[in-house]
């Protein structure tokens, strides 16, 4: 207790030493009322403030310019490009990856990686094989890989796995061209158009018309799917050589047996009469390689082709 009293006495002595007379204090301002001063700058709106901030961001300005160019492109292109109509848009090529020949090196070639069962792989390979088989002379898988119409670009991997039924199956990973994957299609065309296509094929050394396929027990998966031109049972390719039905397995030397329609003399049939009256209106049912048929219908050089029938 005595210690605390002693400390208080010391502090009191110190206060006396620094004591200042009250006469020395005076009010700085005893009349005027002190308040916040009014700002000299003019107030700005929210939008103006956002615009100022936007202009200071270089990335935002560049992004805005890109968006404006895209919008202008979407509105102006239809006004200046008038050589195509709505039919130029093909539903068979809808939702495909980008495909630009000049940018193939950057991966814009319309291809993608996909897993295939053995049946699915053979069906895809059969498109390229069938494209080289316009005259009934089939080729092997290995030979067809060099075809310009082969959708399978490369088989990158194969592995053994179990399916839903716990059976061991082979799964193939391959890169596929999704545009060539469309393959063959059936169409009804006028007889006069058929004649024009034949003349075009001769003049340009390409093939559009291909043999029709028999609607029999070896075409049981989907008779409207023009890509099943080979004999198969349940999608599995078969051979009937020698009168015996034999299932075929995938290999580089695989040769598919065609299921084409032929007349009584063994000649391939490329069209069937489907109705109509005269030369102009008679309808032919044909099977076409869609990639070439699409170009025949829509590309400028094909449109300017003059055919005398």
Secondary structure, 3 states (H helix, E strand, C coil): CHHHHHHHHHHHHHHHHCCCCHHHCCCCCCCCCCCCCCCCCCCCCHHHHHHHHHHHCHHHHHHHHHHHHHHHHHHHHHHHCCCCCHHHCCHHHCCCCCECHHHHHHCCECEEEEEECHHHHHHHHHHHHHHCCCCCCCCEHHHHCCCCCCCEEEEEEEEEEECCCCCEEEEEEEEEECCHHHCEEEEEEEHHHHHHHHHHHHHHCCCCEECCECCCCCCCCCCCCCCCCECEECCEEEECHHHCCEECCCCCCCECCECECECCCCCECCEEEEECCCCCCCEEEEEEEHHHHHHHHHCHHHHCCCCCC
